[in-house]
Amino acid sequence: MDQTGGTDPGWEDAAVGDRTPVRDVGVRGTIRLGQFLKLSGLVEHGADAKDVVAAGEVTVNGRAETRRGRQLEHGDVVALAGERARVVADEPDS
């Protein structure tokens, strides 16, 4: 089991090339792909997110994604340039 209580999907992602580790990124509520790319550190600027998504360089759950506004769900794995990040529920501060 992984940190979210599920199992790692473990697919081979063509954008990554091998089974690289997945970094969990906490998100409250929903988030769009472009926002997640920046939050996760996969890109530095929002304009970079727009460019890499439009170029088809980003995958979500192992499939190329060209919609920057795609709504991501908890458990989705986003890959770009040899790195992977998973959307997980962020625990509110107590």
C-alpha positions in Angstrom: 0.0 0.0 0.0 1.1 3.6 -0.6 0.7 6.6 1.7 -2.9 7.3 0.4 -4.0 3.8 1.5 -4.2 2.5 -2.1 -1.8 0.6 -4.2 0.7 2.3 -6.5 -0.7 1.9 -10.1 2.8 1.0 -11.1 2.3 1.5 -14.9 5.2 2.2 -17.2 4.9 5.8 -18.2 6.3 6.6 -21.7 7.0 10.2 -20.7 9.2 9.0 -17.8 10.7 6.0 -19.4 10.9 3.9 -16.3 9.3 3.3 -13.0 10.6 6.4 -11.2 9.5 7.2 -7.6 6.2 9.1 -7.3 6.3 12.2 -5.1 3.0 12.9 -3.2 1.7 16.5 -3.4 -1.1 17.5 -1.0 -4.0 19.4 -2.5 -7.1 20.8 -0.7 -10.2 20.3 -2.9 -9.8 20.1 -6.6 -7.0 21.4 -8.8 -6.5 21.9 -12.5 -3.5 20.3 -14.3 -1.7 23.6 -15.0 -2.0 24.6 -11.4 -0.8 21.3 -10.2 2.3 21.4 -12.5 3.4 24.6 -10.8 2.4 23.5 -7.2 4.3 20.2 -7.5 7.4 21.9 -8.9 7.3 20.0 -12.2 7.4 23.5 -13.9 8.7 26.8 -12.5 6.1 29.2 -14.0 2.5 29.0 -15.2 3.5 29.9 -18.7 5.8 26.9 -18.7 2.8 24.7 -17.8 0.9 26.0 -20.7 3.7 25.3 -23.1 4.5 21.7 -22.0 0.9 20.7 -21.8 0.2 22.1 -25.3 3.2 20.3 -26.6 1.9 16.9 -25.3 4.8 16.5 -22.9 2.7 15.8 -19.8 0.9 12.6 -19.0 -1.8 11.9 -16.4 -2.1 8.3 -15.3 0.2 7.2 -18.1 -1.8 9.0 -20.9 -0.8 12.2 -22.8 -2.9 15.1 -21.7 -3.2 18.4 -23.7 -5.9 20.1 -21.6 -4.3 22.5 -19.1 -7.7 22.9 -17.4 -8.3 19.2 -16.8 -9.6 18.6 -13.3 -7.3 16.3 -11.3 -8.6 13.9 -8.7 -6.9 12.5 -5.6 -4.7 9.6 -6.8 -3.9 10.9 -10.3 -0.3 10.7 -11.2 1.2 13.5 -13.4 4.5 13.0 -15.2 6.8 15.4 -17.0 10.5 15.2 -17.9 11.4 12.1 -15.9 9.5 13.1 -12.7 6.2 12.0 -11.3 3.9 13.6 -8.8 0.7 12.2 -7.3 -2.3 14.3 -6.2 -3.2 13.4 -2.5 -5.6 14.9 -0.1 -4.0 17.6 2.1 -4.8 17.3 5.8 -6.1 20.6 7.2 -4.1 22.1 10.0 -5.4 21.4 13.5 
